Every structure is written in structure tokens, then in C-alpha cells.
């Protein structure tokens, strides 16, 4: 059930979001003990993105309370999505959307790590990539195109054939020397990627699509999947096991969850 503030969301509440997609969100994996890795970073994201999208602040204490309430009666790991949008927004006057509200939804979480995924390279760059916004049409259209060709998801590349990110995940690579390399470019600053970068050695560099396919290992990261190996980029197979990949997974799982 979706809850807008403390009440079940109605169709009328959700219609403006459905018609405009004007809002932003963050998704958080909640472990069985109701602790969340990177909770503070998720709250920082909501504050930062609300300033960009609405020019307003977010009461993160209230967000925590609403998430805790939504988790009452839930067992096992799950994924909570906090969506911030103004139910009065209309396409003619988005400048009037200045009183965003908080919607919380909960779904079950899968096991970590999930199976490797095969990615199809698709030329695409998200609008306002630094914001985790609700405008998902382009990313989902790319994912659909990939799945129709037998792949699991899309890996985006932009001008100059430089890779950036995946459909709903950051991408990283492990080079021949065993160094973790994150692409330099306009991407969403992911919480899982940030947690790994705080705890491991890495470098950031521009990576073309050809260079990406020449890497021994590629992996995806986000809060729902943790660290997930890529089994292929287009027709190029990638190794799905590597000591550095194991270390990244163990490092992520060792990050202590934060209490709501």
C-alpha cells in the first residue's frame, strides 16, 4: 500500500504524479533487523534533490518516522521507496509546485547478490542525471529495448561513446591490474557506490564502450542489488567471479546498517 504522509494514497493523490512524473525519490534496502545501509546518505539525497526540484527543504526526521510506520508488521528484508512530489502540480505551472509531500511504498527485497546480468549498450543520457527523479521513461524504454533483444538491462553510453550508468544502477569495472574503475561522466551519485568508495581504493576515469568491453570485470551497484556482476556487455562476455569483486561484495555487506 502506498501512503501519502500518514494516510493511504488515493487515485486523486497520485494522478498529478502519473501525468507529470515531476518529483524525486530514493529507494532503500531495509534488512531484517530494520537497519538501513547508507541511511544518512539517502536522507542527504532527499534534501539535495528537493532543493533542485522544488526549492524547498525536507524534514528528514519526519521521513524516518513515516518509513518506520510503513515497516510496521513487515518481516524480512524489503525495499522502501520514498517519493517526494507535490500532489497539486500541473503541467502548465510547475513553478507553483512548492509544497511537496512524502509518499512511502514498500516491496519485498531479493537475495544478495542476485544472479549476473547481461547488458545491452544503448545511447542515452538521463535528464538532470545528478537527481534521482521520477522521469523514468527514457531509462525504462532503454531497458525494454534491451530485454526485447534477450538482455537483462541497458548500459548507457553518450557522446564520444563514453559509458555512464545502467538503467537504475551505477556501473563499475575491474581492470587488468585489479583496480576498481568508476566511469567519469554525468551519472546519478548512487548511495551503494558511495559506500564502496568510502571503503575501497579506486579511480575515476573516462571509459569508452570499447574500453568497457576490454575490462575483465564489470559490475552494477544499487541499494536493491548490492554488487551484481555483469555477465556480458553486448556480445562480449565478462568474468562473473574475481577476488576484487568478492571483496567489493563483502565490503558492502559489512557496512553497518543505521537505525531509523
URTA-V279220 format. One record per pair of residues at least 12 apart in sequence whose ideal C-beta (glycine too) atoms are under 8 Angstrom apart, sorted by sequence separation. I is the first residue (numbers start at 1). J is the second residue. D is the distance in whole Angstrom. If there is no record, write none. Layout:
i->{I;I}
j->{J;J}
d->{D;D}
//
This chain:
i->{2;46;85;86;126;142;154;170;171;217;218;229;47;67;86;126;153;154;217;28;46;86;87;124;142;153;43;67;85;86;124;139;182;218;26;66;84;85;153;155;180;229;43;46;84;170;84;85;124;165;170;227;26;63;83;84;164;26;43;82;83;122;163;170;180;182;184;213;218;43;82;83;146;162;164;169;172;180;181;182;183;184;185;212;213;217;227;24;82;83;163;164;165;170;179;180;181;182;183;184;216;217;227;26;81;122;162;164;165;170;179;180;181;182;183;184;213;215;216;217;226;80;81;122;143;172;179;181;183;209;24;39;80;81;120;142;196;217;227;24;58;80;81;120;181;216;219;226;79;119;140;158;217;226;24;78;79;139;158;193;217;24;78;79;120;139;183;192;219;23;54;78;79;124;126;172;192;22;53;77;78;120;125;190;191;192;196;221;54;74;76;77;118;119;122;124;190;191;76;118;119;120;121;122;123;124;125;34;50;70;117;118;119;120;121;122;123;124;173;181;192;49;69;70;71;117;119;120;121;122;123;129;192;46;66;70;117;119;121;129;34;67;46;66;28;63;125;126;173;42;62;175;176;30;171;174;175;56;121;173;174;32;54;55;56;174;32;54;56;162;163;173;174;32;162;163;173;174;31;54;160;162;163;172;173;30;53;119;161;162;171;172;200;29;30;160;161;171;200;29;30;85;161;163;171;172;29;30;50;170;171;28;83;157;169;170;200;27;28;157;169;170;196;199;27;28;169;27;28;166;168;26;27;196;25;26;130;132;169;196;199;25;129;131;155;195;25;129;130;24;25;129;130;169;171;6;23;24;192;195;5;23;24;125;23;126;3;6;22;23;22;178;180;178;3;17;23;178;3;22;153;17;174;180;16;20;16;17;20;174;16;20;174;16;17;19;22;14;16;13;16;20;22;155;52;172;23;52;53;155;30;52;29;53;151;49;4;49;49;45;121;13;9;5;4;5;4;4;119;3;2;3;119;2;3;2;117;1;26;24;25;24;25;24;25;23;24;23;114;117;119;21;22;113;116;117;118;121;21;22;112;113;115;116;117;118;119;121;21;110;112;113;114;116;117;118;119;120;21;109;110;113;116;119;21;113;17;116;113;112;112;45;79;79;45;42;41;38;41;37;38;41;37;38;38;37;26;42;38;37;71;68;67;29;27;28;29;27;64;27;29;37;38;37;39;40;37;39;37;38;39;35;36;37;39;35;36;35;33;35;36;34;31;34}
j->{14;58;97;98;138;154;166;182;183;229;230;241;60;80;99;139;166;167;230;42;60;100;101;138;156;167;58;82;100;101;139;154;197;233;42;82;100;101;169;171;196;245;60;63;101;187;102;103;142;183;188;245;45;82;102;103;183;46;63;102;103;142;183;190;200;202;204;233;238;64;103;104;167;183;185;190;193;201;202;203;204;205;206;233;234;238;248;46;104;105;185;186;187;192;201;202;203;204;205;206;238;239;249;49;104;145;185;187;188;193;202;203;204;205;206;207;236;238;239;240;249;104;105;146;167;196;203;205;207;233;49;64;105;106;145;167;221;242;252;50;84;106;107;146;207;242;245;252;106;146;167;185;244;253;52;106;107;167;186;221;245;53;107;108;149;168;212;221;248;53;84;108;109;154;156;202;222;53;84;108;109;151;156;221;222;223;227;252;86;106;108;109;150;151;154;156;222;223;109;151;152;153;154;155;156;157;158;68;84;104;151;152;153;154;155;156;157;158;207;215;226;84;104;105;106;152;154;155;156;157;158;164;227;82;102;106;153;155;157;165;71;104;84;104;67;102;164;165;212;82;102;215;216;71;212;215;216;98;163;215;216;75;97;98;99;217;76;98;100;206;207;217;218;77;207;208;218;219;77;100;206;208;209;218;219;77;100;166;208;209;218;219;247;77;78;208;209;219;248;78;79;134;210;212;220;221;79;80;100;220;221;79;134;208;220;221;251;79;80;209;221;222;248;251;80;81;222;81;82;220;222;81;82;251;81;82;186;188;225;252;255;82;186;188;212;252;83;187;188;83;84;188;189;228;230;66;83;84;252;255;66;84;85;186;85;188;66;69;85;86;86;242;244;243;69;83;89;244;70;89;220;85;242;248;85;89;86;87;90;244;87;91;245;88;89;91;94;87;89;87;90;94;97;230;128;248;100;130;131;233;109;131;109;133;232;131;87;132;133;132;209;103;103;101;101;102;102;103;218;103;103;104;220;104;105;105;220;105;132;131;132;132;133;133;134;133;134;134;225;228;230;133;134;225;228;229;230;233;134;135;225;226;228;229;230;231;232;234;135;224;226;227;228;230;231;232;233;234;136;224;225;228;231;234;137;229;134;240;249;249;253;189;223;224;191;191;191;191;194;191;192;195;192;194;195;195;191;223;223;223;260;260;260;223;222;223;224;223;260;224;226;252;255;255;257;258;256;258;257;258;259;256;257;258;260;257;258;258;257;259;260;259;257;260}
d->{7;5;8;7;6;4;7;7;7;7;4;8;7;5;6;6;6;5;8;5;7;5;6;6;7;5;8;7;6;7;7;8;7;6;5;8;5;7;8;6;8;6;4;6;7;6;6;7;5;7;7;7;5;6;8;8;6;6;7;6;4;4;5;4;6;6;5;5;5;8;7;8;8;7;5;7;7;7;7;8;7;6;7;6;7;6;5;8;6;7;8;6;4;7;7;4;6;5;8;5;7;5;5;8;7;6;6;5;6;4;7;7;7;8;7;8;4;7;5;8;7;6;5;7;4;8;6;6;5;8;4;8;7;8;7;6;7;5;5;7;7;5;8;4;7;7;6;5;7;7;7;7;7;7;8;5;5;5;8;5;6;5;6;8;6;7;8;4;7;7;8;6;5;7;8;8;5;8;8;8;5;4;7;6;8;6;7;8;7;6;7;4;8;6;4;5;6;6;8;5;7;8;8;7;7;8;5;8;6;4;8;5;5;6;5;6;6;8;7;7;7;7;8;8;7;4;6;7;8;7;7;7;8;7;6;5;6;4;6;8;6;6;6;5;8;6;7;8;6;8;7;6;6;6;8;7;7;6;8;4;6;7;6;7;8;4;6;6;6;5;5;7;8;6;7;7;5;8;5;5;8;6;6;7;8;6;8;7;5;8;6;5;7;7;5;7;5;7;7;8;7;7;7;5;6;7;5;6;7;7;8;7;7;8;4;5;6;6;5;5;6;7;6;5;7;8;4;5;7;5;6;7;8;6;6;6;7;6;7;6;7;6;4;8;8;6;4;6;7;8;7;6;7;8;8;7;6;5;7;5;7;6;8;6;3;7;7;7;7;7;8;8;7;7;8;7;8;5;6;5;8;5;6;7;7;6;7;7;7;5;5;6;6;7;8;7;6;8;5;5;7;7;6;8;7;8;7;8;6;6;7;6;6;7;8;5;7;6;7;6;6;8;6;6;6;6;7;5;8;7;6;5;8;7;8;5;7;8;6;6;6;6;8;5;6;7;6;4;5;6;6;8;7;7;7;8;7;6;5;8;7;5;8;4;6;5;7;5;5;7;5;6;5;6;7;4;5;6;7;6;8;5;4;8;7;8;7;5;6;8;7;8;7;5;7;6;5;4;6;8;7;7;8;7;5;6;8;8;7;7;8;5;6;5;8;6;6;6;5;7;8;7;7;5;7;6;8;4;5;8;8;8;5;7;7;3;6;6;7;6;7;8;5;7}
//
